[in-house]
Amino acid sequence: MLNTSAKRMISATTRVYPPIPPMSPPGISSTAARRGLANIKWVPTMFALVSIGYGISTYRRGQLERYSARTAELERQEAERRRANALLMDAYGDGSSLEGVEKAMALYEAQQQRRH
């Protein structure tokens, strides 16, 4: 006859004998499957790091573009100032006599009116 009496009671803490590993796709061992799941927890961390790196890169690129634009404007203003100073120096000549200074001022004013 069949022996239907259990040797011990079954409960939620009873281990299965023989141990049955969790099902995994063919060709992948259960340890490899567990390692694959362990790597999933790094995805949010890696995503955050990549996002922070992209944000810093974008911010720095914007700062460099603004700096370049500001520098170009300052260089343009400096060139304009030098040109105006050169015109003024040409107009004044040596500046040793009052007549030369008056003539230079008249010439300078005439150049400024033509420019605007």
PyRosetta script that sets phi, psi and omega in degrees:
from pyrosetta import init, pose_from_sequence

init()
pose = pose_from_sequence("MLNTSAKRMISATTRVYPPIPPMSPPGISSTAARRGLANIKWVPTMFALVSIGYGISTYRRGQLERYSARTAELERQEAERRRANALLMDAYGDGSSLEGVEKAMALYEAQQQRRH")
pose.set_psi(1, 160.2)
pose.set_omega(1, 178.8)
pose.set_phi(2, -79.3)
pose.set_psi(2, 139.6)
pose.set_omega(2, 176.9)
pose.set_phi(3, -88.2)
pose.set_psi(3, 104.2)
pose.set_omega(3, -176.0)
pose.set_phi(4, -96.5)
pose.set_psi(4, -0.7)
pose.set_omega(4, -179.5)
pose.set_phi(5, -83.4)
pose.set_psi(5, 134.3)
pose.set_omega(5, -179.5)
pose.set_phi(6, -80.2)
pose.set_psi(6, 143.0)
pose.set_omega(6, 178.5)
pose.set_phi(7, -74.9)
pose.set_psi(7, -31.4)
pose.set_omega(7, 176.3)
pose.set_phi(8, -147.7)
pose.set_psi(8, 161.9)
pose.set_omega(8, -177.1)
pose.set_phi(9, -76.3)
pose.set_psi(9, 148.1)
pose.set_omega(9, 178.0)
pose.set_phi(10, -92.9)
pose.set_psi(10, 132.6)
pose.set_omega(10, 177.0)
pose.set_phi(11, -142.0)
pose.set_psi(11, 178.0)
pose.set_omega(11, -178.2)
pose.set_phi(12, -68.3)
pose.set_psi(12, -20.5)
pose.set_omega(12, -179.0)
pose.set_phi(13, -95.9)
pose.set_psi(13, -2.6)
pose.set_omega(13, 180.0)
pose.set_phi(14, -72.3)
pose.set_psi(14, 133.8)
pose.set_omega(14, 179.0)
pose.set_phi(15, -81.4)
pose.set_psi(15, 149.9)
pose.set_omega(15, 178.8)
pose.set_phi(16, -82.6)
pose.set_psi(16, 136.5)
pose.set_omega(16, 178.2)
pose.set_phi(17, -124.7)
pose.set_psi(17, 131.4)
pose.set_omega(17, -10.4)
pose.set_phi(18, -69.7)
pose.set_psi(18, 154.7)
pose.set_omega(18, -178.4)
pose.set_phi(19, -62.1)
pose.set_psi(19, 131.4)
pose.set_omega(19, -179.1)
pose.set_phi(20, -108.1)
pose.set_psi(20, 117.6)
pose.set_omega(20, 179.8)
pose.set_phi(21, -70.3)
pose.set_psi(21, 156.1)
pose.set_omega(21, 177.2)
pose.set_phi(22, -63.7)
pose.set_psi(22, 151.5)
pose.set_omega(22, -178.5)
pose.set_phi(23, -70.1)
pose.set_psi(23, 134.4)
pose.set_omega(23, 176.2)
pose.set_phi(24, -132.8)
pose.set_psi(24, 160.5)
pose.set_omega(24, -179.8)
pose.set_phi(25, -59.1)
pose.set_psi(25, 153.7)
pose.set_omega(25, -179.7)
pose.set_phi(26, -60.5)
pose.set_psi(26, 137.2)
pose.set_omega(26, 178.7)
pose.set_phi(27, 90.5)
pose.set_psi(27, -7.6)
pose.set_omega(27, 179.5)
pose.set_phi(28, -116.6)
pose.set_psi(28, 125.8)
pose.set_omega(28, 179.6)
pose.set_phi(29, -74.8)
pose.set_psi(29, 164.4)
pose.set_omega(29, -178.8)
pose.set_phi(30, -66.2)
pose.set_psi(30, -32.0)
pose.set_omega(30, 177.7)
pose.set_phi(31, -68.1)
pose.set_psi(31, -38.9)
pose.set_omega(31, 178.0)
pose.set_phi(32, -65.2)
pose.set_psi(32, -37.8)
pose.set_omega(32, 178.6)
pose.set_phi(33, -65.3)
pose.set_psi(33, -40.9)
pose.set_omega(33, 178.8)
pose.set_phi(34, -66.2)
pose.set_psi(34, -39.3)
pose.set_omega(34, 177.6)
pose.set_phi(35, -63.6)
pose.set_psi(35, -38.2)
pose.set_omega(35, 177.9)
pose.set_phi(36, -61.9)
pose.set_psi(36, -40.0)
pose.set_omega(36, 177.6)
pose.set_phi(37, -70.2)
pose.set_psi(37, -32.3)
pose.set_omega(37, 178.8)
pose.set_phi(38, -67.2)
pose.set_psi(38, -32.2)
pose.set_omega(38, -179.9)
pose.set_phi(39, -73.4)
pose.set_psi(39, -20.2)
pose.set_omega(39, 179.7)
pose.set_phi(40, -64.2)
pose.set_psi(40, -30.8)
pose.set_omega(40, -178.1)
pose.set_phi(41, -68.8)
pose.set_psi(41, -15.9)
pose.set_omega(41, 178.0)
pose.set_phi(42, -83.6)
pose.set_psi(42, -13.3)
pose.set_omega(42, -176.9)
pose.set_phi(43, -58.8)
pose.set_psi(43, -49.7)
pose.set_omega(43, 179.2)
pose.set_phi(44, -62.4)
pose.set_psi(44, -37.0)
pose.set_omega(44, 179.1)
pose.set_phi(45, -65.3)
pose.set_psi(45, -46.1)
pose.set_omega(45, -179.9)
pose.set_phi(46, -65.0)
pose.set_psi(46, -39.4)
pose.set_omega(46, 178.0)
pose.set_phi(47, -61.8)
pose.set_psi(47, -42.2)
pose.set_omega(47, 178.7)
pose.set_phi(48, -64.1)
pose.set_psi(48, -43.5)
pose.set_omega(48, 179.7)
pose.set_phi(49, -63.9)
pose.set_psi(49, -43.2)
pose.set_omega(49, 178.5)
pose.set_phi(50, -64.7)
pose.set_psi(50, -41.0)
pose.set_omega(50, 179.2)
pose.set_phi(51, -63.8)
pose.set_psi(51, -42.7)
pose.set_omega(51, 178.6)
pose.set_phi(52, -64.2)
pose.set_psi(52, -43.6)
pose.set_omega(52, 178.4)
pose.set_phi(53, -60.9)
pose.set_psi(53, -42.5)
pose.set_omega(53, 178.3)
pose.set_phi(54, -64.0)
pose.set_psi(54, -42.0)
pose.set_omega(54, 179.7)
pose.set_phi(55, -63.1)
pose.set_psi(55, -43.5)
pose.set_omega(55, 178.8)
pose.set_phi(56, -64.3)
pose.set_psi(56, -42.6)
pose.set_omega(56, 179.7)
pose.set_phi(57, -62.4)
pose.set_psi(57, -44.3)
pose.set_omega(57, 179.7)
pose.set_phi(58, -65.0)
pose.set_psi(58, -42.7)
pose.set_omega(58, 178.7)
pose.set_phi(59, -61.8)
pose.set_psi(59, -45.0)
pose.set_omega(59, -178.5)
pose.set_phi(60, -65.2)
pose.set_psi(60, -41.6)
pose.set_omega(60, 178.7)
pose.set_phi(61, -61.4)
pose.set_psi(61, -41.3)
pose.set_omega(61, 177.5)
pose.set_phi(62, -64.3)
pose.set_psi(62, -41.1)
pose.set_omega(62, 178.1)
pose.set_phi(63, -62.5)
pose.set_psi(63, -42.5)
pose.set_omega(63, 179.5)
pose.set_phi(64, -64.8)
pose.set_psi(64, -39.0)
pose.set_omega(64, 178.5)
pose.set_phi(65, -65.4)
pose.set_psi(65, -42.7)
pose.set_omega(65, 178.5)
pose.set_phi(66, -65.0)
pose.set_psi(66, -39.7)
pose.set_omega(66, 178.8)
pose.set_phi(67, -63.8)
pose.set_psi(67, -42.9)
pose.set_omega(67, 179.3)
pose.set_phi(68, -62.8)
pose.set_psi(68, -42.7)
pose.set_omega(68, 179.9)
pose.set_phi(69, -65.3)
pose.set_psi(69, -42.9)
pose.set_omega(69, 179.5)
pose.set_phi(70, -64.8)
pose.set_psi(70, -41.3)
pose.set_omega(70, 179.5)
pose.set_phi(71, -65.2)
pose.set_psi(71, -41.7)
pose.set_omega(71, 178.7)
pose.set_phi(72, -62.2)
pose.set_psi(72, -41.3)
pose.set_omega(72, 178.8)
pose.set_phi(73, -65.0)
pose.set_psi(73, -42.5)
pose.set_omega(73, 178.8)
pose.set_phi(74, -64.5)
pose.set_psi(74, -39.2)
pose.set_omega(74, 177.2)
pose.set_phi(75, -63.9)
pose.set_psi(75, -40.3)
pose.set_omega(75, 178.5)
pose.set_phi(76, -63.7)
pose.set_psi(76, -43.1)
pose.set_omega(76, 178.5)
pose.set_phi(77, -64.2)
pose.set_psi(77, -39.7)
pose.set_omega(77, 179.1)
pose.set_phi(78, -65.0)
pose.set_psi(78, -40.8)
pose.set_omega(78, 177.4)
pose.set_phi(79, -63.3)
pose.set_psi(79, -40.9)
pose.set_omega(79, 178.3)
pose.set_phi(80, -64.4)
pose.set_psi(80, -41.1)
pose.set_omega(80, 179.2)
pose.set_phi(81, -64.6)
pose.set_psi(81, -41.7)
pose.set_omega(81, 178.5)
pose.set_phi(82, -64.0)
pose.set_psi(82, -40.1)
pose.set_omega(82, 179.2)
pose.set_phi(83, -64.0)
pose.set_psi(83, -43.3)
pose.set_omega(83, 179.3)
pose.set_phi(84, -64.8)
pose.set_psi(84, -39.6)
pose.set_omega(84, 178.1)
pose.set_phi(85, -66.1)
pose.set_psi(85, -37.3)
pose.set_omega(85, 177.8)
pose.set_phi(86, -65.4)
pose.set_psi(86, -41.2)
pose.set_omega(86, 177.0)
pose.set_phi(87, -61.9)
pose.set_psi(87, -42.4)
pose.set_omega(87, 179.8)
pose.set_phi(88, -64.3)
pose.set_psi(88, -43.0)
pose.set_omega(88, 179.1)
pose.set_phi(89, -64.9)
pose.set_psi(89, -39.5)
pose.set_omega(89, 177.4)
pose.set_phi(90, -64.7)
pose.set_psi(90, -37.7)
pose.set_omega(90, -177.7)
pose.set_phi(91, -71.2)
pose.set_psi(91, -38.8)
pose.set_omega(91, -177.3)
pose.set_phi(92, -74.1)
pose.set_psi(92, -28.4)
pose.set_omega(92, -177.4)
pose.set_phi(93, 67.8)
pose.set_psi(93, -132.5)
pose.set_omega(93, -179.4)
pose.set_phi(94, -85.5)
pose.set_psi(94, -21.8)
pose.set_omega(94, 176.0)
pose.set_phi(95, 69.5)
pose.set_psi(95, 24.4)
pose.set_omega(95, -176.5)
pose.set_phi(96, -88.0)
pose.set_psi(96, -22.3)
pose.set_omega(96, -178.7)
pose.set_phi(97, -119.9)
pose.set_psi(97, 155.9)
pose.set_omega(97, -180.0)
pose.set_phi(98, -66.3)
pose.set_psi(98, -39.8)
pose.set_omega(98, 179.3)
pose.set_phi(99, -63.0)
pose.set_psi(99, -39.4)
pose.set_omega(99, 178.8)
pose.set_phi(100, -64.7)
pose.set_psi(100, -38.9)
pose.set_omega(100, 179.8)
pose.set_phi(101, -69.1)
pose.set_psi(101, -41.5)
pose.set_omega(101, 178.7)
pose.set_phi(102, -64.0)
pose.set_psi(102, -41.4)
pose.set_omega(102, 178.3)
pose.set_phi(103, -63.8)
pose.set_psi(103, -41.1)
pose.set_omega(103, -179.9)
pose.set_phi(104, -64.4)
pose.set_psi(104, -42.9)
pose.set_omega(104, 179.4)
pose.set_phi(105, -63.7)
pose.set_psi(105, -41.7)
pose.set_omega(105, 178.2)
pose.set_phi(106, -62.8)
pose.set_psi(106, -43.2)
pose.set_omega(106, 178.6)
pose.set_phi(107, -64.3)
pose.set_psi(107, -42.6)
pose.set_omega(107, 179.9)
pose.set_phi(108, -63.5)
pose.set_psi(108, -43.0)
pose.set_omega(108, 178.8)
pose.set_phi(109, -64.4)
pose.set_psi(109, -38.7)
pose.set_omega(109, 178.2)
pose.set_phi(110, -64.7)
pose.set_psi(110, -38.6)
pose.set_omega(110, 177.7)
pose.set_phi(111, -67.6)
pose.set_psi(111, -37.6)
pose.set_omega(111, 179.9)
pose.set_phi(112, -68.4)
pose.set_psi(112, -36.7)
pose.set_omega(112, 178.9)
pose.set_phi(113, -68.5)
pose.set_psi(113, -36.7)
pose.set_omega(113, 176.9)
pose.set_phi(114, -67.0)
pose.set_psi(114, -33.7)
pose.set_omega(114, -177.4)
pose.set_phi(115, -71.5)
pose.set_psi(115, -32.6)
pose.set_omega(115, -177.2)
pose.set_phi(116, -100.2)
pose.dump_pdb("model.pdb")
